[in-house]
Amino acid sequence: MSHNFAAPGTSRPTSTPAVPEAGTTVGLGGILAVGIGNALEFYDFLTFSFFSIQIGHSFFPEAQGSHGLLYALATFGVGFAMRPLGGFVIGRLGDRAGRKPAMLLSFSLMGFAILGVVLTPSYARIGIAAPLLLVFFRLVQGFALGGQVGPSTAYLVEAAPPRRRGLYVAVQNCTADLAVLFAGVVGYVLSRQLSPADLDDWGWRLAFLIGVAVVPFGLWMRRNLPETAPPPPKEALAADESRVTVRIVALGLCMLAAGTISGYVLDYLTTYAQDSLKMSVRLAFVATMVVGLFQAGTDLFAGWLADRYGRRPVMLTAVGVQVLLTVPLFFAMNHVASVELAFVAMGVLAVFNALATVPMLVIITESLPRAARSGTLSMMYACAIAVFGGSTQFAVQYLTNASGSTLAPAWYMTLALLVGGTAGLLSRETRPQATGSGSVTPVEGARSGAAPPHQR
């Protein structure tokens, strides 16, 4: 997307007014439809990470030890390369044709890609074609998911009452984290019922097949959604795009990078528990369940807190606690031989990660004018994910191998949080405030160049 960026902290004047919020009323069923679709897409995408060891055995059988895991994690990262393109194409479609068509396209492509992964034979059967096909379907997955977050998050903001936007956007995080939890449950059940050889051979495919089975249901739910953003006139779209400033983009990318790295380090704990903490496969999937449960259980509360006390106070407090606790908790997990302590440490990190990332997403989305919201958010999110999300799990595994230190993921995550926290300090509060008459007004001081909330 080519934005005509204004200088940081300024707004480019235009004779065309920004597009007002559509004001579409969406019931609980509609919000659940967005959330369930989001959960299914993230379940399919992240399951690859959770079964990276088994996938490595299936598609890279000649690679030994940690190298096979690195190849599988590199293939996982390949999916992120297409995220920016998906964000550009599907995100802009969400601005030009409506949020609903964009969400349907993204979901359909994800279903196609995950079915392709399930049906791709192993290296032992078709040789080099197996990893090549795997890479292709990962690219399609990345394209689809790159266009998922922008339209769906914009939809939730536009469907929410002004003073409940934090809670509605938290549905996005909550359903993604429920997908983490469900993936952990599936992995745990499969690891209990199947031998390691069966899990390597075909068991991991069952986990993906569960996601494929619910694709028709998700498409039906999304097809029945009302539209919150009818296609705007071209002049209005261009006017809103001109209101997206360098400041918004830069601060948003830093916050998204921090949230992405910390989130994917937590998702990596399934592999970390097996490779570094030497847990069994079953206990490693319990670790995934712990992270998903604590994050999902905190997300909606984080959205409520952001609506009640403001986006920045909640976000900055949670980031600060994470910075202080991450390295000590990883140290404790590695030096105290206690599975229970490891799970408690993971749960604490998950809670504060949710308290930080929900307000981050809300403040970024609210800073964007409505007509350019889907495309801009998609591109920002996709670029942050492509650069940092796609590389995080490979990077922490490589740093762990190269340094010999099991604290490498903790230091990597802490550095990212410091960058994101600094961006949060420089950001403006976007929470609407109630007046004495009960109406809602925007918080003053949003000098980042975005249109005022009443014009979005």
C-alpha positions as a printed NumPy array, in Angstrom:
array([[  0.   ,   0.   ,   0.   ],
       [  1.403,   3.372,  -0.912],
       [  0.422,   5.91 ,   1.73 ],
       [  1.125,   9.585,   1.294],
       [  2.516,   9.895,   4.813],
       [  2.36 ,  13.205,   6.615],
       [  5.211,  14.361,   8.812],
       [  5.256,  12.799,  12.263],
       [  2.781,  14.4  ,  14.632],
       [  0.886,  16.307,  11.933],
       [ -2.262,  15.812,   9.933],
       [ -2.413,  16.47 ,   6.2  ],
       [ -5.333,  18.768,   5.368],
       [ -7.85 ,  17.671,   2.815],
       [-11.103,  18.988,   1.446],
       [-12.667,  15.549,   1.58 ],
       [-14.054,  14.619,   4.987],
       [-13.055,  11.33 ,   6.539],
       [-15.57 ,   8.536,   6.336],
       [-17.64 ,   8.313,   9.525],
       [-18.058,   5.051,  11.399],
       [-20.74 ,   2.868,   9.855],
       [-22.478,   2.305,  13.169],
       [-23.659,  -1.183,  12.231],
       [-25.121,  -3.07 ,  15.168],
       [-23.675,  -6.57 ,  15.373],
       [-25.067,  -9.06 ,  17.851],
       [-23.239, -11.635,  19.909],
       [-23.571, -14.196,  17.122],
       [-21.718, -11.928,  14.712],
       [-18.903, -11.292,  17.172],
       [-18.608, -15.029,  17.776],
       [-18.486, -15.642,  14.024],
       [-15.49 , -13.33 ,  13.704],
       [-13.887, -14.868,  16.763],
       [-14.432, -18.48 ,  15.736],
       [-13.088, -17.838,  12.262],
       [-10.062, -16.163,  13.792],
       [ -9.534, -19.097,  16.161],
       [ -9.671, -21.637,  13.345],
       [ -7.167, -19.763,  11.229],
       [ -4.708, -19.374,  14.092],
       [ -5.204, -22.99 ,  15.147],
       [ -4.239, -24.209,  11.706],
       [ -1.269, -21.876,  11.427],
       [  0.17 , -22.45 ,  14.906],
       [ -0.359, -26.213,  14.967],
       [  2.567, -26.391,  12.559],
       [  4.764, -24.86 ,  15.253],
       [  3.555, -27.193,  17.972],
       [  4.252, -30.273,  15.844],
       [  7.508, -28.944,  14.393],
       [  9.562, -31.843,  15.746],
       [  7.217, -34.457,  14.267],
       [  6.938, -32.568,  10.968],
       [ 10.731, -32.376,  10.831],
       [ 10.926, -36.153,  11.17 ],
       [  8.365, -36.633,   8.399],
       [  9.684, -34.171,   5.819],
       [ 13.39 , -33.955,   6.697],
       [ 14.302, -37.514,   7.731],
       [ 17.951, -37.254,   6.76 ],
       [ 18.562, -34.292,   9.035],
       [ 19.757, -35.37 ,  12.454],
       [ 19.237, -33.861,  15.894],
       [ 18.579, -30.156,  16.194],
       [ 19.227, -29.556,  12.48 ],
       [ 16.011, -31.361,  11.569],
       [ 14.153, -29.153,  14.025],
       [ 15.797, -26.07 ,  12.53 ],
       [ 14.66 , -27.099,   9.033],
       [ 11.097, -27.543,  10.261],
       [ 11.17 , -24.193,  12.061],
       [ 12.589, -22.553,   8.947],
       [  9.657, -23.988,   6.967],
       [  7.336, -22.594,   9.623],
       [  8.988, -19.222,   9.103],
       [  8.523, -19.423,   5.318],
       [  4.795, -18.901,   5.82 ],
       [  5.517, -15.463,   7.199],
       [  7.181, -14.345,   3.964],
       [  3.789, -14.086,   2.269],
       [  2.126, -12.221,   5.117],
       [  2.846,  -8.715,   3.754],
       [  1.474,  -9.629,   0.315],
       [ -1.63 , -11.116,   1.901],
       [ -2.   ,  -8.028,   4.062],
       [ -1.696,  -5.787,   1.01 ],
       [ -4.153,  -7.699,  -1.193],
       [ -6.752,  -8.895,   1.305],
       [ -6.375,  -5.918,   3.651],
       [ -7.005,  -3.426,   0.855],
       [ -9.914,  -5.567,  -0.31 ],
       [-11.37 ,  -5.044,   3.162],
       [-11.265,  -1.276,   2.638],
       [-12.507,  -1.287,  -0.943],
       [-15.086,  -4.098,  -1.012],
       [-15.943,  -4.448,   2.673],
       [-14.688,  -6.38 ,   5.691],
       [-16.88 ,  -9.42 ,   5.021],
       [-15.525, -10.376,   1.541],
       [-11.97 , -10.013,   2.821],
       [-12.617, -12.275,   5.809],
       [-14.282, -14.893,   3.598],
       [-11.381, -14.943,   1.136],
       [ -8.8  , -15.263,   3.877],
       [-10.665, -18.094,   5.562],
       [-11.187, -20.033,   2.305],
       [ -7.501, -19.861,   1.397],
       [ -6.508, -21.052,   4.839],
       [ -8.789, -24.082,   4.501],
       [ -7.265, -24.947,   1.118],
       [ -3.709, -24.642,   2.415],
       [ -4.177, -26.707,   5.529],
       [ -5.865, -29.475,   3.537],
       [ -2.837, -29.463,   1.243],
       [ -0.499, -29.917,   4.226],
       [ -2.585, -32.85 ,   5.474],
       [ -2.497, -34.611,   2.086],
       [  1.183, -34.038,   1.254],
       [  3.073, -37.377,   1.433],
       [  6.251, -37.699,   3.479],
       [  9.819, -37.457,   2.199],
       [ 10.103, -41.234,   2.365],
       [  7.355, -41.582,  -0.253],
       [  7.93 , -38.798,  -2.787],
       [ 11.391, -37.486,  -1.945],
       [ 12.284, -33.821,  -2.406],
       [  8.776, -33.016,  -3.686],
       [  7.48 , -33.434,  -0.127],
       [  9.279, -30.466,   1.481],
       [  8.688, -28.382,  -1.667],
       [  4.932, -28.949,  -1.472],
       [  5.049, -28.247,   2.239],
       [  6.713, -24.901,   1.576],
       [  4.108, -24.041,  -1.091],
       [  1.173, -24.665,   1.226],
       [  2.901, -22.721,   3.991],
       [  3.172, -19.777,   1.601],
       [ -0.576, -19.95 ,   0.909],
       [ -1.242, -20.127,   4.652],
       [  0.897, -17.061,   5.224],
       [ -0.892, -15.145,   2.468],
       [ -4.281, -16.001,   3.969],
       [ -3.385, -15.15 ,   7.543],
       [ -1.676, -11.929,   6.458],
       [ -5.077, -10.708,   5.322],
       [ -6.996, -11.981,   8.334],
       [ -6.103,  -9.617,  11.174],
       [ -6.775,  -6.259,   9.509],
       [-10.346,  -6.826,   8.273],
       [-11.435,  -8.791,  11.342],
       [ -9.998,  -6.337,  13.883],
       [-11.459,  -3.398,  11.961],
       [-14.796,  -5.221,  11.957],
       [-14.727,  -5.66 ,  15.736],
       [-13.857,  -1.995,  16.364],
       [-16.666,  -0.831,  14.082],
       [-19.176,  -3.25 ,  15.588],
       [-18.423,  -2.141,  19.161],
       [-19.954,   0.673,  21.212],
       [-17.232,   3.344,  21.591],
       [-16.597,   2.556,  25.255],
       [-16.427,  -1.21 ,  24.659],
       [-13.892,  -1.314,  21.839],
       [-11.212,  -2.765,  24.066],
       [-13.478,  -5.627,  25.094],
       [-14.576,  -6.354,  21.525],
       [-11.036,  -6.296,  20.125],
       [ -9.997,  -8.606,  22.973],
       [-12.184, -11.241,  21.295],
       [ -9.524, -11.343,  18.557],
       [ -6.774, -12.153,  21.055],
       [ -8.964, -14.449,  23.144],
       [ -9.99 , -16.673,  20.264],
       [ -6.405, -16.893,  18.997],
       [ -5.291, -17.959,  22.468],
       [ -8.139, -20.451,  22.714],
       [ -6.735, -21.887,  19.5  ],
       [ -3.392, -22.288,  21.295],
       [ -5.171, -24.046,  24.149],
       [ -7.129, -26.325,  21.837],
       [ -4.011, -27.182,  19.855],
       [ -2.327, -28.145,  23.119],
       [ -5.27 , -30.358,  24.092],
       [ -5.214, -32.074,  20.697],
       [ -1.466, -32.608,  20.912],
       [ -1.72 , -33.972,  24.431],
       [ -4.461, -36.441,  23.517],
       [ -2.607, -37.624,  20.413],
       [  0.654, -38.023,  22.318],
       [ -1.119, -40.161,  24.916],
       [ -2.908, -42.362,  22.417],
       [ -0.179, -42.807,  19.808],
       [  3.349, -44.099,  19.893],
       [  6.166, -41.671,  18.966],
       [  6.541, -43.458,  15.628],
       [  2.834, -43.1  ,  14.806],
       [  2.884, -39.467,  15.891],
       [  5.785, -38.821,  13.515],
       [  4.214, -40.801,  10.681],
       [  0.565, -39.686,  10.644],
       [ -0.571, -38.53 ,  14.087],
       [  0.325, -34.875,  13.532],
       [ -1.847, -34.894,  10.395],
       [ -4.921, -35.609,  12.524],
       [ -4.365, -32.351,  14.386],
       [ -4.5  , -30.425,  11.092],
       [ -7.456, -32.447,   9.856],
       [ -9.534, -31.23 ,  12.806],
       [ -9.05 , -27.686,  11.541],
       [-10.036, -28.679,   8.004],
       [-13.228, -30.329,   9.263],
       [-14.605, -27.095,  10.716],
       [-13.826, -24.87 ,   7.706],
       [-17.328, -25.269,   6.157],
       [-18.92 , -24.281,   9.464],
       [-16.698, -21.207,   9.744],
       [-17.491, -20.141,   6.172],
       [-21.216, -20.462,   6.847],
       [-20.962, -18.282,   9.967],
       [-18.942, -15.567,   8.263],
       [-21.188, -15.556,   5.187],
       [-24.118, -14.505,   7.399],
       [-22.33 , -11.528,   8.964],
       [-23.682,  -8.003,   8.377],
       [-21.234,  -5.547,   6.822],
       [-19.819,  -2.762,   9.029],
       [-17.961,  -0.851,   6.31 ],
       [-19.585,  -0.517,   2.88 ],
       [-17.085,   0.462,   0.153],
       [-16.279,   4.186,   0.535],
       [-15.945,   6.679,  -2.357],
       [-12.452,   6.782,  -3.826],
       [-11.988,  10.37 ,  -2.708],
       [-12.813,   9.505,   0.891],
       [-10.505,   6.504,   0.812],
       [ -7.626,   8.627,  -0.461],
       [ -8.348,  11.257,   2.197],
       [ -8.245,   8.737,   5.01 ],
       [ -5.067,   7.126,   3.662],
       [ -3.401,  10.549,   3.732],
       [ -4.161,  10.793,   7.454],
       [ -1.978,   7.774,   8.236],
       [  1.269,   9.322,   9.491],
       [  4.812,   8.061,   9.822],
       [  4.427,   8.323,  13.601],
       [  1.433,   5.977,  13.677],
       [  3.197,   3.432,  11.481],
       [  6.544,   3.556,  13.307],
       [  5.113,   3.286,  16.819],
       [  2.621,   0.669,  15.725],
       [  5.319,  -1.49 ,  14.142],
       [  7.456,  -1.341,  17.289],
       [  4.541,  -2.362,  19.504],
       [  3.463,  -5.107,  17.124],
       [  7.035,  -6.402,  16.936],
       [  7.209,  -6.626,  20.728],
       [  3.861,  -8.364,  20.969],
       [  4.767, -10.712,  18.134],
       [  8.12 , -11.775,  19.558],
       [  6.806, -12.276,  23.081],
       [  3.789, -14.19 ,  21.768],
       [  5.82 , -16.503,  19.57 ],
       [  8.358, -17.142,  22.316],
       [  5.425, -18.355,  24.429],
       [  4.12 , -20.447,  21.536],
       [  7.627, -21.882,  21.192],
       [  7.439, -23.269,  24.74 ],
       [  6.04 , -26.559,  23.412],
       [  9.285, -27.108,  21.514],
       [ 11.389, -25.491,  24.247],
       [  9.949, -27.812,  26.885],
       [ 11.023, -30.836,  24.846],
       [ 14.336, -29.58 ,  23.494],
       [ 15.718, -27.519,  26.421],
       [ 13.775, -28.566,  29.518],
       [ 13.808, -32.235,  28.414],
       [ 10.12 , -32.758,  29.15 ],
       [  8.2  , -35.588,  27.548],
       [  6.004, -34.843,  24.542],
       [  2.896, -35.111,  26.745],
       [  4.151, -32.623,  29.321],
       [  5.288, -30.28 ,  26.557],
       [  1.717, -30.157,  25.235],
       [  0.466, -29.52 ,  28.76 ],
       [  2.785, -26.485,  28.727],
       [  1.005, -25.299,  25.587],
       [ -2.351, -25.796,  27.304],
       [ -1.166, -23.769,  30.294],
       [ -0.076, -20.857,  28.096],
       [ -3.293, -20.916,  26.059],
       [ -5.527, -21.215,  29.122],
       [ -3.935, -18.337,  31.026],
       [ -3.789, -16.063,  27.986],
       [ -7.367, -16.752,  26.897],
       [ -8.542, -16.325,  30.485],
       [ -6.874, -12.918,  30.687],
       [ -7.653, -11.433,  27.266],
       [-11.221, -10.275,  27.898],
       [-10.216,  -8.934,  31.314],
       [ -7.404,  -7.007,  29.619],
       [ -9.906,  -5.517,  27.173],
       [-12.168,  -4.491,  30.061],
       [ -9.24 ,  -2.904,  31.899],
       [ -8.251,  -0.995,  28.742],
       [-11.803,   0.362,  28.464],
       [-11.948,   1.221,  32.155],
       [ -8.509,   2.7  ,  32.823],
       [ -7.074,   3.45 ,  29.4  ],
       [ -4.995,   1.599,  26.853],
       [ -1.569,   2.972,  27.809],
       [ -1.634,   2.429,  31.605],
       [ -2.627,  -1.229,  31.246],
       [ -0.158,  -1.881,  28.428],
       [  2.824,  -0.163,  30.06 ],
       [  2.276,  -1.793,  33.443],
       [  2.116,  -5.258,  31.898],
       [  5.199,  -4.666,  29.736],
       [  7.148,  -3.431,  32.749],
       [  6.297,  -6.53 ,  34.776],
       [  7.313,  -8.778,  31.866],
       [ 10.671,  -7.035,  31.538],
       [ 11.362,  -7.629,  35.218],
       [ 10.193, -11.242,  35.356],
       [ 11.041, -12.916,  32.044],
       [ 14.709, -13.759,  32.612],
       [ 14.262, -14.798,  36.274],
       [ 11.337, -17.074,  35.37 ],
       [ 13.261, -18.756,  32.555],
       [ 16.213, -19.164,  34.932],
       [ 13.948, -20.833,  37.485],
       [ 12.479, -23.176,  34.864],
       [ 15.952, -24.336,  33.884],
       [ 17.556, -24.629,  37.32 ],
       [ 14.769, -25.994,  39.474],
       [ 13.776, -29.521,  38.559],
       [ 10.06 , -28.981,  38.971],
       [  7.444, -29.399,  36.29 ],
       [  4.942, -27.537,  38.481],
       [  7.247, -24.531,  38.781],
       [  7.753, -24.496,  35.022],
       [  4.001, -24.425,  34.442],
       [  3.52 , -21.624,  36.993],
       [  6.248, -19.574,  35.313],
       [  4.659, -20.099,  31.915],
       [  1.249, -19.108,  33.279],
       [  2.604, -15.874,  34.783],
       [  4.286, -14.923,  31.505],
       [  1.08 , -15.718,  29.607],
       [ -1.076, -13.512,  31.857],
       [  1.105, -10.428,  31.509],
       [  1.596, -11.021,  27.8  ],
       [ -2.177, -10.869,  27.347],
       [ -2.442,  -7.75 ,  29.513],
       [  0.113,  -6.063,  27.254],
       [ -0.903,  -7.195,  23.768],
       [ -4.658,  -6.534,  23.944],
       [ -4.272,  -2.771,  24.648],
       [ -1.509,  -2.625,  22.026],
       [ -3.836,  -3.868,  19.304],
       [ -6.667,  -1.584,  20.452],
       [ -4.568,   1.575,  20.502],
       [ -3.099,   0.881,  17.064],
       [ -6.486,   0.119,  15.496],
       [ -8.176,   3.178,  17.024],
       [ -5.386,   5.415,  15.714],
       [ -6.296,   4.569,  12.116],
       [ -9.032,   6.319,  10.099],
       [-11.883,   4.005,   9.151],
       [-11.605,   3.969,   5.359],
       [ -7.916,   2.981,   5.504],
       [ -8.115,   0.872,   8.676],
       [ -8.245,  -2.639,   7.25 ],
       [ -5.453,  -2.247,   4.716],
       [ -3.125,  -0.226,   6.924],
       [ -3.516,  -2.493,   9.931],
       [ -3.077,  -5.574,   7.749],
       [  0.159,  -4.245,   6.297],
       [  1.551,  -3.116,   9.648],
       [  0.667,  -6.392,  11.331],
       [  1.836,  -8.532,   8.419],
       [  5.197,  -6.763,   8.147],
       [  5.823,  -7.018,  11.887],
       [  4.853, -10.681,  11.848],
       [  6.881, -11.442,   8.712],
       [ 10.073,  -9.896,  10.054],
       [  9.818, -10.842,  13.722],
       [  7.205, -13.574,  14.067],
       [  8.578, -15.707,  11.269],
       [ 12.109, -15.459,  12.597],
       [ 11.483, -15.696,  16.347],
       [ 11.299, -19.451,  16.81 ],
       [ 14.191, -20.114,  14.424],
       [ 16.212, -17.322,  16.062],
       [ 15.751, -18.489,  19.645],
       [ 16.53 , -22.097,  18.689],
       [ 19.651, -20.976,  16.819],
       [ 20.765, -18.684,  19.665],
       [ 20.191, -21.47 ,  22.172],
       [ 22.285, -23.889,  20.087],
       [ 25.022, -21.35 ,  19.362],
       [ 25.358, -19.941,  22.878],
       [ 24.623, -23.098,  24.792],
       [ 22.401, -20.982,  27.047],
       [ 18.797, -21.95 ,  27.666],
       [ 18.131, -18.33 ,  28.661],
       [ 18.531, -17.089,  25.076],
       [ 14.731, -16.947,  24.468],
       [ 14.259, -14.896,  27.643],
       [ 16.837, -12.271,  26.685],
       [ 15.469, -12.079,  23.154],
       [ 11.947, -11.542,  24.489],
       [ 13.089,  -8.942,  27.036],
       [ 14.86 ,  -6.859,  24.399],
       [ 11.716,  -6.86 ,  22.256],
       [  9.582,  -5.791,  25.217],
       [ 11.896,  -2.859,  25.935],
       [ 11.452,  -1.637,  22.357],
       [  7.675,  -2.083,  22.481],
       [  7.413,  -0.428,  25.888],
       [  9.327,   2.61 ,  24.608],
       [  6.902,   2.876,  21.678],
       [  4.02 ,   2.618,  24.146],
       [  5.44 ,   5.505,  26.171],
       [  5.549,   7.637,  23.023],
       [  2.042,   6.699,  21.886],
       [ -1.142,   8.687,  22.572],
       [ -4.103,   7.492,  24.583],
       [ -7.081,   6.652,  22.328],
       [ -9.727,   5.608,  24.883],
       [-12.935,   7.654,  24.565],
       [-14.088,   9.356,  27.758],
       [-17.639,   9.814,  28.999],
       [-18.949,  13.355,  29.428],
       [-21.341,  14.46 ,  32.133],
       [-24.242,  13.912,  29.744],
       [-23.233,  10.288,  29.25 ],
       [-22.005,  10.818,  25.684],
       [-18.529,   9.856,  24.565],
       [-15.722,  12.167,  23.484],
       [-12.228,  11.329,  22.276],
       [ -9.28 ,  11.783,  24.606],
       [ -7.457,  15.   ,  23.714],
       [ -3.843,  14.835,  22.698],
       [ -4.014,  12.287,  19.905],
       [ -1.603,  14.362,  17.887],
       [ -0.263,  11.412,  15.992],
       [ -1.994,  12.451,  12.797],
       [ -5.022,  10.177,  12.907],
       [ -8.467,  11.56 ,  12.267],
       [-10.392,  12.29 ,  15.483],
       [-12.422,   9.276,  16.634],
       [-15.717,  10.924,  15.735],
       [-14.546,  11.071,  12.118],
       [-13.399,   7.459,  11.902]])
